[in-house]
Amino acid sequence: VWAADKTDNPETAVKGLLEGVKATMGLFESRMREHGLVPMPAEGEEFNPEFHEAVEIVAVPAEQDNKVVAEFQPGYKYGEKLLRPARVRVGRASS
């Protein structure tokens, strides 16, 4: 962050910072998996209040009714135990 603040090309600095954050996140997720913590995929899944926290509901075509159309924050499981539900946007078809 300090280097990004001192550069003449902030766009390049921000890209480099983002790459570093993504690499750190990848390493963190790898270590979590090694210890049995796994993210639960949500996008495209049927909404399930046991695993998903709906933070927004949006109008969608009938084929996407009650489906997770976006994930804001991933949910995690440890073995079969839910640690955190995924925070999601859910589609609701017009009647």
MOPAC internal coordinates of N, CA, C and O (Angstrom, degrees):
PM7 1SCF
backbone

  N    0.0000 0     0.00 0     0.00 0    0    0    0
  C    1.4490 1     0.00 0     0.00 0    1    0    0
  C    1.5202 1   109.54 1     0.00 0    2    1    0
  O    1.2310 1   120.17 1   138.07 1    3    2    1
  N    1.3207 1   117.28 1   -41.93 1    3    2    1
  C    1.4556 1   120.13 1   179.61 1    5    3    2
  C    1.5232 1   110.34 1   -60.24 1    6    5    3
  O    1.2310 1   120.32 1   134.87 1    7    6    5
  N    1.3427 1   116.99 1   -45.13 1    7    6    5
  C    1.4654 1   121.17 1  -179.65 1    9    7    6
  C    1.5199 1   110.69 1   -63.82 1   10    9    7
  O    1.2310 1   119.78 1   142.09 1   11   10    9
  N    1.3265 1   118.03 1   -37.91 1   11   10    9
  C    1.4626 1   121.41 1   179.30 1   13   11   10
  C    1.5174 1   110.63 1   -63.86 1   14   13   11
  O    1.2310 1   120.46 1   145.97 1   15   14   13
  N    1.3180 1   116.72 1   -34.03 1   15   14   13
  C    1.4569 1   121.30 1  -179.89 1   17   15   14
  C    1.5264 1   111.61 1   -71.77 1   18   17   15
  O    1.2310 1   119.95 1   154.31 1   19   18   17
  N    1.3165 1   117.69 1   -25.69 1   19   18   17
  C    1.4699 1   122.23 1  -175.50 1   21   19   18
  C    1.5271 1   113.69 1   -98.01 1   22   21   19
  O    1.2310 1   119.06 1  -178.69 1   23   22   21
  N    1.3055 1   119.41 1     1.31 1   23   22   21
  C    1.4599 1   121.84 1  -173.96 1   25   23   22
  C    1.5246 1   112.39 1   -87.50 1   26   25   23
  O    1.2310 1   121.56 1   -22.37 1   27   26   25
  N    1.3433 1   114.62 1   157.63 1   27   26   25
  C    1.4591 1   120.75 1   174.34 1   29   27   26
  C    1.5206 1   111.00 1   -85.76 1   30   29   27
  O    1.2310 1   120.12 1   164.95 1   31   30   29
  N    1.3378 1   117.38 1   -15.05 1   31   30   29
  C    1.4576 1   121.98 1  -177.92 1   33   31   30
  C    1.5328 1   109.15 1  -123.77 1   34   33   31
  O    1.2310 1   120.28 1   -96.85 1   35   34   33
  N    1.3455 1   117.07 1    83.15 1   35   34   33
  C    1.4638 1   119.77 1  -175.49 1   37   35   34
  C    1.5302 1   113.67 1   -62.52 1   38   37   35
  O    1.2310 1   119.87 1   150.48 1   39   38   37
  N    1.3336 1   117.85 1   -29.52 1   39   38   37
  C    1.4693 1   120.06 1  -179.57 1   41   39   38
  C    1.5313 1   110.72 1   -63.34 1   42   41   39
  O    1.2310 1   120.48 1   135.26 1   43   42   41
  N    1.3267 1   116.70 1   -44.74 1   43   42   41
  C    1.4618 1   121.15 1   178.25 1   45   43   42
  C    1.5252 1   110.38 1   -65.46 1   46   45   43
  O    1.2310 1   120.53 1   139.77 1   47   46   45
  N    1.3208 1   116.59 1   -40.23 1   47   46   45
  C    1.4642 1   120.47 1   179.92 1   49   47   46
  C    1.5234 1   111.14 1   -63.99 1   50   49   47
  O    1.2310 1   120.35 1   139.05 1   51   50   49
  N    1.3195 1   116.94 1   -40.95 1   51   50   49
  C    1.4653 1   120.66 1   179.65 1   53   51   50
  C    1.5236 1   110.15 1   -66.14 1   54   53   51
  O    1.2310 1   120.31 1   139.33 1   55   54   53
  N    1.3376 1   117.01 1   -40.67 1   55   54   53
  C    1.4741 1   119.97 1   177.22 1   57   55   54
  C    1.5207 1   110.70 1   -60.52 1   58   57   55
  O    1.2310 1   120.35 1   136.32 1   59   58   57
  N    1.3276 1   116.93 1   -43.68 1   59   58   57
  C    1.4592 1   121.06 1   178.75 1   61   59   58
  C    1.5202 1   111.82 1   -63.93 1   62   61   59
  O    1.2310 1   120.68 1   139.15 1   63   62   61
  N    1.3169 1   116.30 1   -40.85 1   63   62   61
  C    1.4577 1   120.83 1   178.07 1   65   63   62
  C    1.5238 1   110.51 1   -63.46 1   66   65   63
  O    1.2310 1   120.42 1   136.49 1   67   66   65
  N    1.3263 1   116.81 1   -43.51 1   67   66   65
  C    1.4606 1   121.39 1   179.14 1   69   67   66
  C    1.5262 1   111.06 1   -62.77 1   70   69   67
  O    1.2310 1   120.13 1   138.03 1   71   70   69
  N    1.3267 1   117.35 1   -41.97 1   71   70   69
  C    1.4709 1   120.76 1   177.08 1   73   71   70
  C    1.5263 1   110.88 1   -60.42 1   74   73   71
  O    1.2310 1   120.44 1   139.05 1   75   74   73
  N    1.3196 1   116.76 1   -40.95 1   75   74   73
  C    1.4609 1   121.01 1   178.60 1   77   75   74
  C    1.5216 1   112.25 1   -64.93 1   78   77   75
  O    1.2310 1   120.56 1   138.30 1   79   78   77
  N    1.3257 1   116.53 1   -41.70 1   79   78   77
  C    1.4650 1   120.86 1   178.45 1   81   79   78
  C    1.5252 1   110.17 1   -64.97 1   82   81   79
  O    1.2310 1   120.27 1   137.69 1   83   82   81
  N    1.3400 1   117.10 1   -42.31 1   83   82   81
  C    1.4730 1   120.68 1   178.71 1   85   83   82
  C    1.5255 1   111.12 1   -63.22 1   86   85   83
  O    1.2310 1   120.15 1   139.07 1   87   86   85
  N    1.3252 1   117.31 1   -40.93 1   87   86   85
  C    1.4670 1   120.73 1   178.88 1   89   87   86
  C    1.5250 1   110.46 1   -64.47 1   90   89   87
  O    1.2310 1   120.36 1   138.08 1   91   90   89
  N    1.3204 1   116.93 1   -41.92 1   91   90   89
  C    1.4642 1   121.04 1   177.90 1   93   91   90
  C    1.5200 1   110.71 1   -63.72 1   94   93   91
  O    1.2310 1   120.33 1   137.22 1   95   94   93
  N    1.3190 1   116.97 1   -42.78 1   95   94   93
  C    1.4654 1   121.16 1   178.86 1   97   95   94
  C    1.5258 1   110.83 1   -63.30 1   98   97   95
  O    1.2310 1   120.16 1   139.41 1   99   98   97
  N    1.3237 1   117.31 1   -40.59 1   99   98   97
  C    1.4618 1   121.06 1   177.88 1  101   99   98
  C    1.5231 1   111.63 1   -61.60 1  102  101   99
  O    1.2310 1   120.54 1   136.92 1  103  102  101
  N    1.3201 1   116.57 1   -43.08 1  103  102  101
  C    1.4632 1   121.21 1   177.98 1  105  103  102
  C    1.5289 1   110.56 1   -64.83 1  106  105  103
  O    1.2310 1   120.57 1   137.43 1  107  106  105
  N    1.3133 1   116.51 1   -42.57 1  107  106  105
  C    1.4625 1   121.67 1   178.66 1  109  107  106
  C    1.5290 1   110.75 1   -60.97 1  110  109  107
  O    1.2310 1   120.24 1   133.20 1  111  110  109
  N    1.3425 1   117.14 1   -46.80 1  111  110  109
  C    1.4661 1   120.87 1   179.40 1  113  111  110
  C    1.5285 1   111.17 1   -64.22 1  114  113  111
  O    1.2310 1   120.12 1   143.03 1  115  114  113
  N    1.3144 1   117.38 1   -36.97 1  115  114  113
  C    1.4602 1   121.13 1   177.45 1  117  115  114
  C    1.5304 1   110.74 1   -61.87 1  118  117  115
  O    1.2310 1   120.57 1   135.17 1  119  118  117
  N    1.3119 1   116.52 1   -44.83 1  119  118  117
  C    1.4701 1   120.86 1   178.67 1  121  119  118
  C    1.5289 1   110.74 1   -65.36 1  122  121  119
  O    1.2310 1   120.01 1   141.80 1  123  122  121
  N    1.3219 1   117.58 1   -38.20 1  123  122  121
  C    1.4666 1   120.76 1   178.20 1  125  123  122
  C    1.5243 1   110.15 1   -61.36 1  126  125  123
  O    1.2310 1   120.53 1   134.92 1  127  126  125
  N    1.3368 1   116.58 1   -45.08 1  127  126  125
  C    1.4684 1   120.61 1   179.70 1  129  127  126
  C    1.5307 1   111.65 1   -62.10 1  130  129  127
  O    1.2310 1   120.61 1   141.39 1  131  130  129
  N    1.3280 1   116.44 1   -38.61 1  131  130  129
  C    1.4668 1   120.79 1   178.36 1  133  131  130
  C    1.5246 1   111.72 1   -58.34 1  134  133  131
  O    1.2310 1   120.87 1   152.39 1  135  134  133
  N    1.3222 1   115.95 1   -27.61 1  135  134  133
  C    1.4648 1   121.15 1  -178.24 1  137  135  134
  C    1.5293 1   112.59 1  -102.63 1  138  137  135
  O    1.2310 1   120.33 1  -168.32 1  139  138  137
  N    1.3293 1   116.97 1    11.68 1  139  138  137
  C    1.4600 1   120.68 1   174.69 1  141  139  138
  C    1.5099 1   116.09 1    90.69 1  142  141  139
  O    1.2310 1   119.69 1  -176.53 1  143  142  141
  N    1.3259 1   118.19 1     3.47 1  143  142  141
  C    1.4615 1   121.82 1   177.05 1  145  143  142
  C    1.5165 1   108.10 1   -89.30 1  146  145  143
  O    1.2310 1   119.82 1   -58.07 1  147  146  145
  N    1.3233 1   117.95 1   121.93 1  147  146  145
  C    1.4603 1   119.74 1  -177.67 1  149  147  146
  C    1.5231 1   110.89 1  -129.14 1  150  149  147
  O    1.2310 1   120.60 1   -41.14 1  151  150  149
  N    1.3438 1   116.46 1   138.86 1  151  150  149
  C    1.4594 1   119.25 1   174.21 1  153  151  150
  C    1.5257 1   109.61 1   -71.99 1  154  153  151
  O    1.2310 1   120.74 1   -31.79 1  155  154  153
  N    1.3187 1   116.18 1   148.21 1  155  154  153
  C    1.4664 1   121.24 1   177.93 1  157  155  154
  C    1.5212 1   108.25 1  -103.35 1  158  157  155
  O    1.2310 1   119.56 1   -61.01 1  159  158  157
  N    1.3266 1   118.44 1   118.99 1  159  158  157
  C    1.4570 1   119.50 1   177.37 1  161  159  158
  C    1.5191 1   109.76 1   -63.26 1  162  161  159
  O    1.2310 1   120.38 1   -41.55 1  163  162  161
  N    1.3258 1   116.88 1   138.45 1  163  162  161
  C    1.4643 1   120.33 1  -177.29 1  165  163  162
  C    1.5221 1   112.31 1  -122.58 1  166  165  163
  O    1.2310 1   120.05 1   138.16 1  167  166  165
  N    1.3318 1   117.50 1   -41.84 1  167  166  165
  C    1.4645 1   120.33 1  -173.89 1  169  167  166
  C    1.5242 1   111.14 1   -59.83 1  170  169  167
  O    1.2310 1   121.17 1   -51.25 1  171  170  169
  N    1.3345 1   115.36 1   128.75 1  171  170  169
  C    1.4571 1   121.72 1  -179.87 1  173  171  170
  C    1.5187 1   113.17 1    90.03 1  174  173  171
  O    1.2310 1   120.15 1   168.27 1  175  174  173
  N    1.3250 1   117.32 1   -11.73 1  175  174  173
  C    1.4614 1   121.99 1   179.90 1  177  175  174
  C    1.5282 1   110.55 1   -81.44 1  178  177  175
  O    1.2310 1   121.06 1   -21.42 1  179  178  177
  N    1.3155 1   115.58 1   158.58 1  179  178  177
  C    1.4618 1   121.67 1   171.95 1  181  179  178
  C    1.5297 1   107.36 1   -66.14 1  182  181  179
  O    1.2310 1   120.29 1   -45.28 1  183  182  181
  N    1.3442 1   117.05 1   134.72 1  183  182  181
  C    1.4621 1   119.94 1   178.93 1  185  183  182
  C    1.5236 1   109.85 1   -63.24 1  186  185  183
  O    1.2310 1   120.84 1   -49.85 1  187  186  185
  N    1.3239 1   115.99 1   130.15 1  187  186  185
  C    1.4601 1   122.42 1   178.90 1  189  187  186
  C    1.5258 1   107.33 1  -133.53 1  190  189  187
  O    1.2310 1   119.70 1   -68.56 1  191  190  189
  N    1.3392 1   118.17 1   111.44 1  191  190  189
  C    1.4647 1   119.94 1  -176.68 1  193  191  190
  C    1.5303 1   114.00 1   -62.53 1  194  193  191
  O    1.2310 1   119.93 1   165.59 1  195  194  193
  N    1.3256 1   117.74 1   -14.41 1  195  194  193
  C    1.4646 1   119.84 1   176.09 1  197  195  194
  C    1.5287 1   111.43 1   -73.62 1  198  197  195
  O    1.2310 1   120.41 1   154.45 1  199  198  197
  N    1.3409 1   116.83 1   -25.55 1  199  198  197
  C    1.4638 1   121.12 1  -176.70 1  201  199  198
  C    1.5264 1   114.00 1  -120.76 1  202  201  199
  O    1.2310 1   120.17 1   168.16 1  203  202  201
  N    1.3306 1   117.29 1   -11.84 1  203  202  201
  C    1.4630 1   121.54 1  -175.70 1  205  203  202
  C    1.5276 1   110.51 1  -126.14 1  206  205  203
  O    1.2310 1   120.99 1   -38.44 1  207  206  205
  N    1.3170 1   115.71 1   141.56 1  207  206  205
  C    1.4594 1   122.20 1   171.85 1  209  207  206
  C    1.5257 1   106.78 1  -110.35 1  210  209  207
  O    1.2310 1   120.70 1   -66.78 1  211  210  209
  N    1.3293 1   116.26 1   113.22 1  211  210  209
  C    1.4628 1   120.36 1  -179.50 1  213  211  210
  C    1.5239 1   109.11 1   -76.67 1  214  213  211
  O    1.2310 1   120.57 1   -61.15 1  215  214  213
  N    1.3275 1   116.52 1   118.85 1  215  214  213
  C    1.4595 1   120.67 1   177.35 1  217  215  214
  C    1.5233 1   111.33 1  -106.64 1  218  217  215
  O    1.2310 1   121.06 1   170.51 1  219  218  217
  N    1.3406 1   115.58 1    -9.49 1  219  218  217
  C    1.4642 1   120.58 1   178.65 1  221  219  218
  C    1.5235 1   108.61 1  -158.75 1  222  221  219
  O    1.2310 1   121.14 1   -36.62 1  223  222  221
  N    1.3245 1   115.43 1   143.38 1  223  222  221
  C    1.4629 1   121.86 1   175.05 1  225  223  222
  C    1.5203 1   106.93 1  -123.01 1  226  225  223
  O    1.2310 1   120.63 1   -48.95 1  227  226  225
  N    1.3336 1   116.40 1   131.05 1  227  226  225
  C    1.4622 1   120.98 1  -178.07 1  229  227  226
  C    1.5207 1   110.29 1  -128.33 1  230  229  227
  O    1.2310 1   121.00 1   -25.57 1  231  230  229
  N    1.3257 1   115.70 1   154.43 1  231  230  229
  C    1.4646 1   121.54 1   177.05 1  233  231  230
  C    1.5275 1   109.56 1   -71.90 1  234  233  231
  O    1.2310 1   121.25 1   -44.03 1  235  234  233
  N    1.3409 1   115.22 1   135.97 1  235  234  233
  C    1.4655 1   121.48 1  -178.82 1  237  235  234
  C    1.5205 1   109.50 1  -143.20 1  238  237  235
  O    1.2310 1   119.85 1   -14.16 1  239  238  237
  N    1.3448 1   117.89 1   165.84 1  239  238  237
  C    1.4640 1   120.58 1   172.17 1  241  239  238
  C    1.5302 1   110.02 1   -63.70 1  242  241  239
  O    1.2310 1   120.88 1   -20.54 1  243  242  241
  N    1.3262 1   115.92 1   159.46 1  243  242  241
  C    1.4685 1   122.04 1  -175.57 1  245  243  242
  C    1.5289 1   112.96 1   -54.04 1  246  245  243
  O    1.2310 1   119.57 1   143.49 1  247  246  245
  N    1.3347 1   118.42 1   -36.51 1  247  246  245
  C    1.4724 1   120.11 1  -177.07 1  249  247  246
  C    1.5340 1   112.76 1   -68.76 1  250  249  247
  O    1.2310 1   119.95 1   165.10 1  251  250  249
  N    1.3302 1   117.70 1   -14.90 1  251  250  249
  C    1.4679 1   120.63 1   178.13 1  253  251  250
  C    1.5281 1   112.48 1  -104.53 1  254  253  251
  O    1.2310 1   120.50 1  -171.72 1  255  254  253
  N    1.3380 1   116.66 1     8.28 1  255  254  253
  C    1.4608 1   120.29 1  -179.16 1  257  255  254
  C    1.5279 1   110.55 1   -59.30 1  258  257  255
  O    1.2310 1   121.02 1   -47.71 1  259  258  257
  N    1.3178 1   115.65 1   132.29 1  259  258  257
  C    1.4657 1   124.14 1   178.23 1  261  259  258
  C    1.5331 1   113.15 1    63.66 1  262  261  259
  O    1.2310 1   120.53 1  -158.06 1  263  262  261
  N    1.3286 1   116.59 1    21.94 1  263  262  261
  C    1.4709 1   121.55 1   176.62 1  265  263  262
  C    1.5295 1   109.22 1  -102.41 1  266  265  263
  O    1.2310 1   121.05 1   -29.06 1  267  266  265
  N    1.3190 1   115.59 1   150.94 1  267  266  265
  C    1.4580 1   121.19 1   173.04 1  269  267  266
  C    1.5259 1   106.68 1   -76.93 1  270  269  267
  O    1.2310 1   120.55 1   -63.20 1  271  270  269
  N    1.3359 1   116.56 1   116.80 1  271  270  269
  C    1.4660 1   120.08 1  -177.19 1  273  271  270
  C    1.5311 1   112.42 1  -100.22 1  274  273  271
  O    1.2310 1   120.10 1   166.60 1  275  274  273
  N    1.3360 1   117.41 1   -13.40 1  275  274  273
  C    1.4663 1   121.16 1   175.68 1  277  275  274
  C    1.5232 1   108.66 1  -159.07 1  278  277  275
  O    1.2310 1   121.42 1   -31.27 1  279  278  277
  N    1.3096 1   114.89 1   148.73 1  279  278  277
  C    1.4640 1   121.11 1   177.98 1  281  279  278
  C    1.5189 1   108.19 1  -115.96 1  282  281  279
  O    1.2310 1   120.32 1   -55.70 1  283  282  281
  N    1.3282 1   116.99 1   124.30 1  283  282  281
  C    1.4585 1   121.53 1   178.99 1  285  283  282
  C    1.5254 1   111.87 1   -91.81 1  286  285  283
  O    1.2310 1   120.98 1   146.24 1  287  286  285
  N    1.3340 1   115.74 1   -33.76 1  287  286  285
  C    1.4648 1   121.21 1  -179.36 1  289  287  286
  C    1.5259 1   107.44 1  -148.51 1  290  289  287
  O    1.2310 1   119.69 1   -51.15 1  291  290  289
  N    1.3225 1   118.19 1   128.85 1  291  290  289
  C    1.4675 1   118.98 1  -177.20 1  293  291  290
  C    1.5224 1   112.53 1   -69.25 1  294  293  291
  O    1.2310 1   121.82 1   -28.09 1  295  294  293
  N    1.3212 1   114.12 1   151.91 1  295  294  293
  C    1.4556 1   120.52 1   172.15 1  297  295  294
  C    1.5174 1   108.70 1   -95.74 1  298  297  295
  O    1.2310 1   120.51 1   -21.94 1  299  298  297
  N    1.3249 1   116.63 1   158.06 1  299  298  297
  C    1.4604 1   120.92 1  -178.43 1  301  299  298
  C    1.5176 1   111.24 1  -133.82 1  302  301  299
  O    1.2310 1   121.73 1   -32.80 1  303  302  301
  N    1.3373 1   114.30 1   147.20 1  303  302  301
  C    1.4613 1   121.98 1   174.92 1  305  303  302
  C    1.5234 1   108.51 1  -123.36 1  306  305  303
  O    1.2310 1   121.62 1   -29.39 1  307  306  305
  N    1.3197 1   114.50 1   150.61 1  307  306  305
  C    1.4568 1   121.93 1   171.69 1  309  307  306
  C    1.5155 1   104.90 1  -120.99 1  310  309  307
  O    1.2310 1   120.70 1   -75.64 1  311  310  309
  N    1.3225 1   116.28 1   104.36 1  311  310  309
  C    1.4632 1   119.56 1  -170.36 1  313  311  310
  C    1.5198 1   108.26 1    64.98 1  314  313  311
  O    1.2310 1   120.18 1    56.90 1  315  314  313
  N    1.3025 1   117.27 1  -123.10 1  315  314  313
  C    1.4700 1   121.45 1   177.59 1  317  315  314
  C    1.5212 1   112.20 1   -98.25 1  318  317  315
  O    1.2310 1   120.09 1   179.56 1  319  318  317
  N    1.3329 1   117.44 1    -0.44 1  319  318  317
  C    1.4592 1   121.37 1  -176.61 1  321  319  318
  C    1.5289 1   111.20 1   -90.63 1  322  321  319
  O    1.2310 1   120.86 1   -50.60 1  323  322  321
  N    1.3254 1   115.95 1   129.40 1  323  322  321
  C    1.4603 1   121.35 1   176.26 1  325  323  322
  C    1.5237 1   109.29 1   -75.55 1  326  325  323
  O    1.2310 1   120.67 1   -55.18 1  327  326  325
  N    1.3255 1   116.33 1   124.82 1  327  326  325
  C    1.4623 1   120.48 1   176.42 1  329  327  326
  C    1.5190 1   111.31 1   -94.54 1  330  329  327
  O    1.2310 1   121.24 1   139.92 1  331  330  329
  N    1.3457 1   115.23 1   -40.08 1  331  330  329
  C    1.4625 1   119.57 1   179.97 1  333  331  330
  C    1.5130 1   108.37 1  -153.02 1  334  333  331
  O    1.2310 1   120.02 1   -50.02 1  335  334  333
  N    1.3385 1   117.56 1   129.98 1  335  334  333
  C    1.4602 1   118.63 1   176.55 1  337  335  334
  C    1.5329 1   110.18 1   -71.69 1  338  337  335
  O    1.2310 1   120.84 1   -26.12 1  339  338  337
  N    1.3098 1   116.01 1   153.88 1  339  338  337
  C    1.4642 1   120.65 1   174.91 1  341  339  338
  C    1.5254 1   108.40 1   -74.65 1  342  341  339
  O    1.2310 1   120.28 1   -41.30 1  343  342  341
  N    1.3167 1   117.06 1   138.70 1  343  342  341
  C    1.4723 1   121.69 1   175.49 1  345  343  342
  C    1.5230 1   106.18 1   -93.36 1  346  345  343
  O    1.2310 1   120.84 1   -58.49 1  347  346  345
  N    1.3379 1   115.99 1   121.51 1  347  346  345
  C    1.4589 1   120.26 1  -167.27 1  349  347  346
  C    1.5266 1   113.73 1  -136.67 1  350  349  347
  O    1.2310 1   122.24 1   -16.52 1  351  350  349
  N    1.3451 1   113.31 1   163.48 1  351  350  349
  C    1.4737 1   122.90 1   169.60 1  353  351  350
  C    1.5224 1   105.78 1  -102.15 1  354  353  351
  O    1.2310 1   120.92 1   -48.77 1  355  354  353
  N    1.3343 1   115.84 1   131.23 1  355  354  353
  C    1.4616 1   121.31 1  -176.64 1  357  355  354
  C    1.5241 1   109.66 1  -113.24 1  358  357  355
  O    1.2310 1   120.96 1   -41.42 1  359  358  357
  N    1.3329 1   115.78 1   138.58 1  359  358  357
  C    1.4575 1   121.44 1   177.07 1  361  359  358
  C    1.5194 1   111.47 1   -85.68 1  362  361  359
  O    1.2310 1   121.22 1   -39.47 1  363  362  361
  N    1.3240 1   115.27 1   140.53 1  363  362  361
  C    1.4637 1   121.05 1   176.62 1  365  363  362
  C    1.5238 1   106.84 1  -133.74 1  366  365  363
  O    1.2310 1   120.82 1   -59.83 1  367  366  365
  N    1.3339 1   116.04 1   120.17 1  367  366  365
  C    1.4647 1   120.93 1  -179.78 1  369  367  366
  C    1.5241 1   109.92 1   -75.19 1  370  369  367
  O    1.2310 1   120.92 1   -34.85 1  371  370  369
  N    1.3218 1   115.85 1   145.15 1  371  370  369
  C    1.4645 1   120.78 1   175.92 1  373  371  370
  C    1.5128 1   109.54 1   -70.29 1  374  373  371
  O    1.2310 1   120.65 1   -37.26 1  375  374  373
  N    1.3223 1   116.37 1   142.74 1  375  374  373
  C    1.4746 1   120.30 1  -179.58 1  377  375  374
  C    1.5050 1   111.54 1   -80.89 1  378  377  375
  O    1.2310 1   120.10 1   180.00 1  379  378  377

